[in-house]
Amino acid sequence: MAMRRVLLLLKPFDVYPPRLGAANGDNITSSKILNYLDDRCRVHEETINHCKKIIQRKNLEWDIIMRNNLSHQIRNVDLVITIGGDGTLLKASHFLDDSVPVLGVNSDPTNLQEVEEMSEEFDATRSTGYLCATTKCNFEQVLDEVLEGKKNPTELSRISVKLNGSKLPAYALNDILIAHPCPASVSRFSFRIKSKSLNPSNLVNCRSSGLRIATSAGSTAAMQSAGGIPMQISNPDLQYMVREPILPAGDNININNKLMHGFVKKGEFICVYWYSQEGRIYFDGSHVFYPIRNGDVAEVASDGPALNVFLPEYLLQ
């Protein structure tokens, strides 16, 4: 089917910290850092304008919206183009089913040499675009390939969650985190792996700072930072890790530690029994969450509707 209706979803310009003055000439207020932040906004705006000009030259119907203004399911379009980074693509994913593909544009890719040169002054990391297939430089080339049917989207699995038997109205492309809302509080829970055809695994009892469960797309994000294993992007399995577990001392500490990290195969689900007074189930970060309370049971599986994403070539190799 020919793509004619396009929605541009944009990262806002106010994602950087405000310019708060500081006594004693704190380094955070140095003109170099402020100029750097101004430059990030400028580059982002230049990318948006560049992409808009290219789209205007095509035979397309298109509309534009800031990601913070997105509040309803995206319908009646053939393609969503996100301009920002992975965060903007993740935002779009929460309003998309498997009928509309998404193409990510990293508006301000990180310059590794710049990061190294500035490391003693400030963090010069720019926009993360692991799932973004294009930048300003190759946007028109990739867009033409998409419009001409020469580039196909990849189906990425998403996480679904049932809470006490009722499915929550959100899906995670990267990961979910089940944890107490206060990071200084202990999360108490147990879990086991279940399936329809096999006997359940042994129950694992935990006191920790929460449980993270990631898709293959999310395995290179927070999961990998915590010591997880990167997965092939098309792998439908889930990977779980107990965050900062409080393990008993003794001869069995290595055995207990191995239980804190593992995989949930396709067709299986992880059943989480929550025993803290408060808790939250976070979807792809902190913005989308649902409460979980003492005695609740959450069932987590990779059977959410797939998301069709045009991926960068290196992820497909």
C-alpha positions, 0 to 999 in steps of 0.5 A: 500500500502506498504511503501518503499520510504522514505524521511528524512527532517532535521532541520538544525544545525545553528538555534541557535544564533552565538557566539558573544562576548560582553564587560563587560562579559554579561551573554548571553556569559557565558560558561554555555549557550554556552555549553547548545547550543552546547549540543542542536546541539549534541543531534539533531545530535545524533537523526538524526544518530540514526534514520538513522541507524534504517532506514538502517536496514529496507527494504527501499529506502530513501533519506535525505534533509535539510529543508532549501534546500526544494524548490519543491513539494515532490513527488515519496515517500511513507512517509516523516519523519521530524527530528527536531520539529513542525517547520520542520513538518510545513516546510514539509507541505508546499510541501505536498498534501494529498497523502504522509503522514508525521511522525514527530520526536522530536529530542530534547524534552524539559525537564520541570525540566531543564526549571524550574531550569534554569529559572533565568539564561536563557530559557532552552526550547528545541524543540517543538513537539506537532505534532511529534509522536516520539522521539529518544526513541520510533522511531523504535517502531512507525516506525514499526507500520507505516510500518506494517499498524498498525498505521494510519495517521490522516487527518488534515484540512488546511487553504486556502486563495483566494485573490481577487477571486484567490486562493493563492498557499499555505496552512496553517496547523497551522494558518495565520496572516493578518497584516501590515508588521511593527509590530508598525503599525496599521492594518485597516480592516473589516471582516464578516462570510459568507457561501453559504446557510446562510446570512452573519454575521454583518460586524466587523470593526477593527483597531488592530495589525492584524487578526489571523485565526487558524486550530484546530492543530494551536489552541494550538500554538499562538492562545492559547498564545493570549487567544484562546481556544484549539480545538480537533485536528480533528475539521474542524472549524477555530478559529479567533482572532483580535490581540490587538484591539483598542476598543472604550470606552463606554458602548458597550466595552464588546459587541465589545470585544466579536466580536474580537474572534470567530469560522468559522464553516465547510462550512463557510469562513471569508471574510476580507476587507483590508484598510491599504496601506500595508499588508501581509498574513503570512502562518504558521509563517514568511517565507511564505507570500503574499502581501495584499493592500488597497481595497483587499479582502481575503476569508479564509476557511478550505477547503485546501487539508488535510495533513495526519499526524501520530500523538502522541497517546495523541492527539488521545484520 
